[in-house]
Amino acid sequence: MSKKAKMYAISSVVFFTAVLFVVSIFYTEQSVMKYKEDLEKESVRTSSFVLNSFLYSFEKRVSDILLKEDLSISRLDELNQKFLQFCSFVIWMDLAGNVVKDLGKLPADDLYNDLLVQTVLYEDYGTFLTDLYPLGEGLQIRTATILQSSEGEDLVFVSGTMLPKEFFSQIERLTQRKVFFVSKAGEIFGEGFAVDKDVLKKASESHSPEIHLTADGKLLTVIPIFDFQEWNLKGFIINCLQIEPFKRSIFRLQLIDFFLFLVSSISLVVGILVAARKGARGLRFLPLFSFPLFLTVLYIFIFQIPGTMQREYANYVESTAKVLSDWGNTYLENRRFEDVKKLMNVQVMLSHNGRIVLSTFRGGLSQTLENWKSKYEIGNVEVGQVHVNKVRYTYWKMTSGERTFIALKEETPLVNSAAKVRLLGMIVVAVFVMFLWVLSFAIKNAERPRFLRATLIGYIFLAPALIHLIWWAVGPVAFSMILAFQRWNVVDPAKPFVGLDNFRELFRDKLFWNAMKNTALFSLQVPISMFFSLLVAIAVNRPTRSMALLRTVYYLPVVTAGVSTTIVWRWIFNRDFGLLNYILGIFGVPKIPWLTSPNTALIAIMLLSIWQSLGSQMVIFLAGLQSIPQAFYEAASIDGANRFQRFSKITLPLLKPTTMFVFITSVIGSFQVFTPVYVLTQGGPLRSTDVVFYHIWEAAWIELRMGYAAAQSWMLFLVLLVLTYFQFKLFGKESWQQYF
């Protein structure tokens, strides 16, 4: 191997590893940062959770006093003294808005005409409404209700308190983020700063958290806060996370990657030098020297990036557990379980003595919980994992006496993000193996530059076809294999691994095996169509213009759109005015319900398929007939053989390879019949025409069960593989050897 060839090989290795390094560096930062932002939207929900905890706590303290005490007008002053222990103001009004009693520093705004009070007027007695009010001196919580005194008078009660100053510090302690509040008017509460108005507007319009990365490295998450009716905007809770520490941790990972790629590229260069010195024998050691690079790619895409995502998710789980430990009892005491679902974006369950009494899961999913696995506890909160209908969830469990409250968070976003990274890793490994093969080929033929140049040019011309084949054939086949072992639904983001469950269901599915039976019956038309095709091929095997015209006519069904011809045949098969029944009626045959009877529907589709396949089979048989030397027929004629003997002793034996090809491809095609069934019968009547391919289509695009449809597809492939094997055995080795 010349020095020039060595330099080319080493340069290609350096370039390839550099490209891999750049891809891994870029993808690590992009994928992890994207997941971090998505997870941040979930993490900051704890802020609104804690805020509502303050509101519910205040409301409960007020309601406990009002609903337990004897409410008479003469005792209002006594009640007010109890409220002033935790309220900044209390006011009692009649239904007209006249003040009956008040105490404390009343707000400057008109309390009676406030939306909170006006809404209470139309509620039942003892219904409490609570809301947040941004005021100049701080954030105020107000609770209002309407009650009836012991004297029979209706009274409107309104009380308020300022949100404690330690509110923001408590959230910051739990979430490890700077938190402050921005009112609708732009006032800032807490130690905050001005936020881009476009970000605030986007959050208010979407009614969901929004992410914004500032120029100075702050990751802001904006949560819109609405009133008690979820209609009028009150302001925004801003969570500020310094992103620099996170980026530094990513940079440390990238330094590790750089070191690994450097060592791997040096190892591969050493492998090239060894192969160059020892010649063809040295190529056996090249995979060994390339193994470090293989391990590096696997480490980055299979372990490092998904592991980083897992750690970020674990931090979110722990932070949520701390919040639930401190504030979850507020929701338990007030029985506000649905609010936990809304605020934390989780599913909730409540059990009493082990029996589920409340669940926000749809259908009967709460009955599919299995594989409970406790991990750790924070305060009174147990954290672990559980599977719900094969989908992995994180759970937070709190027990209070005989009641157990469970919040469950689906881990699908984490699983899907990690799966995308690992899929890219598999693609990178495939590219690396291909590069290694090309490198070995180049080193092996380094002394034949012309051959290498010609090979390179050849593959450049083949590249479009190879890319098309990999993208549209190899890729989908590999993907369908993955789908077959998952519960993959188009509309459900959760795609859990279910192992062999799809195949177990397949063996129990009577409808699938009914479709397989119908397909097998439909395949009986293949020998019939081959027989007529061979007769037509023999008939038109003459070098005349009229025969050329007939060949074109017979071949027309092949090039005509299948849906169009099938629609024409639907008219031909019509029971009342169809052409076929009209012709049969001439001979006294009664009208036959071709497409509406289970006894004849499949036969009708078989007749249509015979007509459609006649032209293509005829052309192949015609090519086989014309490849038989005429000298064989002339010799047989001289020996006195008649036409039948020439056909049976010469034509049929020499057509055996052609017959085998037509038979195998036609059987495979018959198992893939779809268009006639879809257009004419949709699998009916009574599933008499429900063939395998149509059944697969129904599972995929009607039921949207892609995983189950993939399992059916692989079962169909195995059936065809077995059939093809026996067909090869049937025709013998001499029939197919000439194709290889």
N, C-alpha and C positions, 0 to 999 in steps of 0.2 A: 504494500500500500504506500503510495507516494506521499511526500510531505504535503503537497497541495490537497490531496484527498483527505488527509488527516485534518488539515485546517478547516476544510469544508465541513467535515463531520463534527468537529469540536465546536465550530461556529453555530451549526444548526442546533446542537445540544444547548449551548449557552442561550441562544435566541429563544428556543422552546421553553426552557426553564424560566427565562425572564418573563415571557408572555404569561406562563402559568402563575408566576409570582404576582404580576400586576393584576391579573384576573382575580386571584385569591384576595389580595389586599383590597381591591375595589369592592368586591362582592362582600367581603367580611364587614366592611364599614357600612355599605349600603343596606344589606339585609338586617344586620343587628340594629342599626339606627332606626330603620323602618319599624322593626318589631318593638323597639324601645318606645317609639312615638305612639304606636297602637296600644301598647300596654299602659302607657302613661294616661291615656284617656280613661282606662278602667281604674287605675290607681287613684286618680284624683276624685273619684266618686265618693271616696271616704270623707272628703271635705263637706260635701252637701249632706252626707249621712250624719256627720257630727252636728252640723248646723240644725238640721231637723230634729236631732236628739234634744238640743237645747229648747226648741220650740215645743216639742211634745212634753218635755219635763215640766216646763212652765205651765202648760195647759193642764197637765195632770194634777199639779199642786193646787191650781185654782179650782178645778172640778172636784177634787177631794173635799175641799172646804165647803163649797157651795152645795154639793149633793148630800153632804152628811149633816149640815147644820139646819136648824129650824129657821126658815126664811120668813121673817116678818119685818115690816118697815121700822118698827121700833128698835130692832136689833142690828140695823145696818151699820151704825157707828161701831158697834162691837165687832162685827165682821170685818169692817174696814181696817181695824187695828191689826187683825190677824194677817190681812193681805199686805199691809205695809211692811211686814217683816221681810218680804221678798219682792214687793211691787213698788214701782216708783210713783204710780198713780192708780186710783180706783174711782170709777164714776158709775152711778146708777141713774137711769133715765126712764121716763115713761114712754109709751109708744109714740107720743107726739114729739119726743125729743127734749122735753123739759127735764132739767136736772133735779133729781130727787135727793141724792147725796153724792158728795165727791170728797176726795182726800188726796193729798200729794200734789206734785207739779203736773198739771194737765198739759197735754200737747197744744200747740198753737193752732193746729188745723181743726176744722169742724168735725168732731167725732161722729155726730149723728148722721151726717151725710156721707161719711166714709163708706166705701164699698163693703167693707167687712161688716159694719153694723147694718147696713141696708139689706145685706144678704141674710143676716141672722133673723131679721124680722119675719122672714118667710120660712124659717126652719121650725122644727118641733121644739117643744120645751126641753131644755137640758142638752141641746146640741151646741157643741163648742167649736168655734172657728178661730184659727190662730194664723197670724201673718207677721211678716218682717217689714219694718219701716226704716229706711235710711233717713236719719235726721242730722242736723248740723252737729249735734254733740255726740253722735254715735248711732249705732244700730239698735232699734227698739223692737221688742217683741210685744205684740198685743193679742189678747184673747177676748172674744166676745161671745155672749150667749143671751138667750131670752128665757126668763124664769117667771113663775107665778108665785107671788107671796102668799102667806097664810091668810091674808086679808082678801085674797082673790084678785089682786091687781097684777097686771103684766108689767114686768120690769126688764129693761135692757141693761145688762152688766158688761162693762168694758174695763179691763185692767191692762197694765203694761209694765214692762221692766226693760232696762237697758241690757243689751248683750254684754256679758262680762268682758273686761279688757283682756283677761287671760285666754279668751276663746281662741284667738289666732295662735297663741303660743302653744296651747294644748294640741291643736291640729299639727303644728310644725313639729312638735315632739313625736307625735305618732307617725307622721308621714315622711319626716326628714325633708320637708320642702318648705320654702317660704310661702306664706299664705296671707292674702289680703283681699279686701272687698272693694269693688268699684260700683257705685250706684249708676242707675240709668242716666242721671244727669252728669256723671263723670266725677263725682266726689269719691275720694279715696279714704277707706277706713282700714286702719292697721298700718304697718310700716311697708308701704308700697310705693309704686311709681306709676306714671302715666302709661297706658297701654294703647297700642294702635287701634283707632276707631274701626277700621275695616275688619279687624279680627273680632272685635266685640259685636259688630253688626252680623258677621257671618255666624257667630255662635248663637245670637238671638234668633236668627232666621232658621237655623237648623234644629234648634231646641236640643242640642247635644254638645258635648265638649269639643272644643277646637284646639288644635296645636299650632303654636307659632314659635319659631326659632329666631331669636333676636340677633343682631349683629355682634353683640358683646358676649355671646355664648350662653344665653339664658333660654331654657326651654319652658315656654309659658303654655299652660293649659287653662283655657277659659271655660268656666261652667256657668251657663245662664241660670239665674234664679227667678222663678215666676211666683205669682201670688198663689193664694190658697185654691184658686180656681184653675191654676195652670194656664192663665190667659194673659194677664198683664205682667210685663217685665219689671222686676224690682231692681236687678243689678247683676253683678257677676262675681263669682269667687275665682280669684286668680291664684293658681299654683305655680310657683317659680322654682325650677330645678336648675342648678348650675351643671351644665353638661360637660364641662371640662374634665372633672374627675372620671366620668364615664369614657370620654374620648381618650384619656390617658391610659385607661385599662385596655382599650382597643389597640392603642399604639403599642403597648407592651406585647400583646398577642401578635401584632404584625412584626415586631422585632424577632420574636420566636420563629415566626414563619420565614423571615429572611434568613435566619441562621440555618433552618432546616433545608431550605431550597439551596443555599450555598453548599452545604455538605452533600446534598443529593446530586447537584450538578458536578461537583468535583468527583464524586463516586462514578458518575456516568462517564465523565471524561477519561478517568482511569480505565474504565471498562472498554472504551474505544481504543485506547493505546494498547491494552492487552490483546484485543481482537486484531488490531493491526499487526502486532508482532507475531502472533501465533497463527494468523490466517483464518481459514474456515473453522479450524478447531476452537479458536478463541471466541467465536460467536456464541458458543454454548455458555460462556461465562457472562455474556452481556446482560441477560435477564437478572443475574445475581447482582451485578453492579447497579442495575436500574431499580432494584427493590427499594432502596431508601426513598427514591422519588415517589414510588408507588405508595409507600407508607405515609409519606408527607401529605400527599393528596387526600388519602383516606382520613388522616388525622384532622386535617383542616375542615373538610366538608362533612365528614360523618360524626366527628366528636367535638371539635373546637367551636364551630359556629353554633350548632344546636345546643352545646353545653352552655355557651354564654347566654343564649335565649332562656334556657332552663333556669339559670341562676337569677336572671332578671325576674322571671315569673315567680321563683321562690321568694324573692324579696317582696313582691306584690302580695303573695299569700300571707307572709308573716306580718306585713303592715296591716292587712285587712283583719287578721286575727287579733292584733293589738287593739284596733278600733272597736271590733265587736266585743272584746273583753271589757273595754271601758264603757261602751255605750249601747251594747246590744240589749241589755236588760231593760232599757227604756222602751224599746219596741215590744219586748216580751210582755212587760207590764201593761202597756197600752193596747196590746193585741193588734199592732199595726204591721202585720206580716206582709201584706201586699206592698206596703211602702218600702220594705227592705228589698223586695224584688225590683221595684222601680228605681230606687236610688242606687243600688249596688249592681244592677244588671245581672241578677242571679236568679236561680230557681229556689223556692223555699218550701219546706215541709215542716209540719208540726205533728208530733205523735204524742199520744196519751197512753201511758202504760204499754208502750210498744205497738199501739195501733195507730195507724196514720189517720188523722182527723182533718188535715188540710194539706193540699199539695197544689202547686202552680204548674206542675207538669201536665201536658196535654194527654188526653186519652188515659190509658192505663200504664204509662211509663213508670209511675212511682212503684209499680209492682215488679219492675224488672231490675231493681237495685241488687247488685251482687258484688262480691270481692271487696268487702270493706277492709281498708288497710289504714290503721291509725299511725301517724308519724310522730307527732309531738303535741304538747299542750302549752298554751299561753294563757295564764289566768284560768278562767273557767271555760275556755274555748279549746275544744279538741280539733286538731287539723289532720286531715288524711285524704285518701283517694278512694273513689268508689266508681263502679261501672254502671251506667244506666243504659240499658238496651245496647250493650257492647261499647258505648261511648264513655271515655274516661272523663271523670269530673273530680274537681277538688271540693272537699266539703269542710265546713266549719260547723261544729256541733256544740250547742249550749244546752245544759240540762238544769231545769229548775223544778225541784220536787218530782212530780209525776209527769211533767211535760218536758219534751225534748224538742228543741228548735234546731233545724238544720238548714243552712244556706249552701247551695251547690253551684259551682262555677264550671261551665264546660271548658275543657282544655283543648277544644278543637283548633282555635287559632294558633296555639303553640305547636300542636301536632302537625298542622298543615304547613306552618312556616318551616319547621324542621324537616318535613318531608320534601319540600321544594329544594332546600339546601342539599339534602342527601341525593335527590334526583340529579341535580347539577353535578354533584360529586361523581355519580355513576357515569355521567356523560363525559366528564373530564378524564376518568379512568379509561373509558373506551377510546377517547382521543389519544391518550398516552400510549395505550397498547398498539394503536395503529401507527403512531409515530415510531415506536420501538421496532415494529415490523419493517417499516420503510427504511429506518436507519440500518437495520441488519441486512436488508436487501442491498442497500447502497454500498455498505462495507464489503459484502460478499462479492459484488461485481465492480469494485473500485477500479480494477485493471481493464474494464471494458466500458470506457466512457461513451462510445457510440450507442451501445446497447442501453445504458442508463438514460441517455438523452432520448432515444426512441421510445423507451418505456414511459418516461415522463410526459412526452408529447401525447402518447396514446392515452394515458390516464387523464390528461387535461381535457381531451376530447370526450372521454367517458364521464367526466365529473358531473355534468348536468344530469345525466341519466342515473348515475350512482346516488347523487344527492336526492333526486326524486324518489328513487327506490327506497332509500333509507327513511326518508321523511314520511312517505305515504304508504309504505308496506312494512318494513322492518319495525319502525317505531310504533305504529298502531298495534301490530301483533304483540310486541313486548308489553305495551301498555294494557292490552286486553288481558294478558296474563296477570298483571298486577290487580286489575279490576276484579278478576274472578275470585280473589281471596279477600275482597273488601265489600262492605255494604255501601255501595257508591250510588248516591241519589243526586240527580242534577240540582234539585232545589234545596238540598240539605248540605250545609258546609261540612258536617261531620261525616267522615268516611272511615269508620273504624275497621280494623283488621278482624275478620270473622273466621279465618282459617278455612276449613272445609265445609262451613255451614251452607254455602250456596250449592255445593255439590250434593250435600245430604238432602237439602230441600228438593233438588232436581230429581233424585231417585224416588222421592215420595210424591212428586208432582204427576198426577194421573193425566193432566191435560198435556204436559210435555210429551209423555209417551204415547198419548193418542195422536199428537202431531207427528211423532216419529213413525207411527204405524201408517198414518195417511201418506207421509212422504215415501215410505217403502212401497205402498200400493201405487202411488203416482209414478214411481220409477219403473214400473212394469211397462210403461209406454216406450221406454228406451229401445228394447229389441224390435218393437213394432215400427218405430220411426226409422231405425237403422235398416230394417228390411225394405221399406218403401224407398228410402234414400238410395240404397244400393240398386234397386230396380230402375229408378230414375237415372242414376249415374250411368248404368249400362245402356239405357235407352238413348241418352244424349251423347254418348261417347263416339261421336262420328264427326269427321272434319267437314261439316257443311254449315252454311249460313243459317239455315233454319234451326239447326241444333244449337248454335251460339245464341240465337234469340230465345230459345226455350230455356237454356241455362240461366239467362238473365231473368226470365220470368219466374223461374223456380227460386232464384236467389233473392227476389224482391222482399219477401217477408223478413229476411235477416237484416236488411238495411232500412226497413221501415220502422218508425218509432213504435216501441212495444205497447205503450199506453194507447196510441191511436188505433192500432189494429185490434187491441183487446176490446176497445169500445165498440168497434164494428162487429166483433164476434158476440158481444153482449146483445146486439140487435139480432144477429143470426140465431142465437139460442133462445130468443124470446118465445114464451109459450104460446101466445095468442097470435102474433103477427110476424114471427121469426121466419127467415128463409128456410132454415133446416126443417122445421115442422111442416112448412108448406110443401116442400119436396117430398117428405115422407108421407104426407097426407094424400098425395097423388096415388101412392101405392096402398092406401087404406090403413096406414099406421096412425093410431090415435095420437093426439097432441101429448108431447112429453114435456114435463116441467124440468128442463135441463138444469137450470140454476137455482131452483127453489125446492128441489127434493134432495134429501140426503143420499138417496140411492143413485142419483145421476149427476150431481154437481161435480164430483171429482172426475167422472168420466168426461164431462164436458171440457174441463180444464186439460185433461189428457189429450183430447182431440185437438184443442187449440195448440198445445205444445208440440204435437206431432207436426202440425202444419208449419209452426214457426221454426222448428229445427230441421225441416226437410232440406232447405237450401244449403245451410252450412255443412251438414253431413254429406250432401250430394257432392259438393265441391271437393271435400277431402277424399271421398271414395273415387271421384273422377281422377284426381291426381294419382291415387294408388293404381287405378286401372291403366292409366297412360304410362306408368313406370314399368309395367310388365312388358318385356321384349316380345315383339310380334313373332319372332323366330320360334318361340315355344308353341304358339298356336299353329303355325305353318307345319311344324314337325308332327304335331298331334293329328292334323288333318291328313297328312300323308300316311300316317299309321292307321287311319280309318276311324278316328274318334269323332263322335257326333257333338252337337252343340252343348248338350247337357254334360257330357263327359269332359269336354274342354273346360266348362265352367266349374265343375266339381273337382277336377284333378289339377287344374292350372290356376284359374282365377281365384278361387277361395283360398287355397294354401298360400299363394303369393300375396294375397290381400290381408293375411293374418296380422302383420304389424299395423297396417292401417286400421283394420277392424278393432284391434286392441286399443289403439289411440282414440278412435271414435267412441268406443264403448266406455272407456274409463272417463273421458271428459264429459260424455253425455250423462253418465250416472252422477258425477259430481255436480253438473249443472242442474239435474233434476232435483237434487237435494237442496239446491239454492233457489228454487222457484219462488217468486214473490209477486211480480207484477200482475199476472192473471188472477191470482187469489185476491190481491188487494183491490183490483178494479172490479172484478166480477162478484165475489161472494163475501169478502172480508172474513174469511174463515168459516162461514156458515154454509148451509143451514145446519144447526145443531152441531157445529164444529166438525162437520164431515169433510171440509176442505182446509182445516187448520193445519198447515204444514209447518215444519220446523222453522224455516226461515221467517215465516210470518209470525210465528209464536215468539221468536227472538225479538223481532221488531216491536211487537206488542209490549214485551217486558221492558224494552229499552225506552220507547218513545210514548207509550200510553201510560204504563205504570211508573216510568222514569227510574227503573231499577237496573242501572247499568251493570252493577256487579253481577246480578243474577243472569242478565242477558249474556255477559261475557262467559259465565260458567256454561251456559247452554251452547254458546258458540264453540267452546273448547270440547264439549261433549260431541257436537256435530263433527268437529275436526277428527276426533278419535274414531268415530264411526266410519267416516270416509277413509281414514288411514287404513283401518282394518279391511274395509271393502276393497280398496285399491290393492292391498297386499294379496288378497285372495284372487283378484282379477289377474294380477301378474302371474301368480301360480297357475291359474287356469289356462292362460295362453302360452305358457312355457317360456323358457329362457330365450329361445331363438327368435321370439316375437319382439322382445324389447331390447335385445343386445345392440341392435343396429342404431338405437337412439342414444347410446352412450359411447 
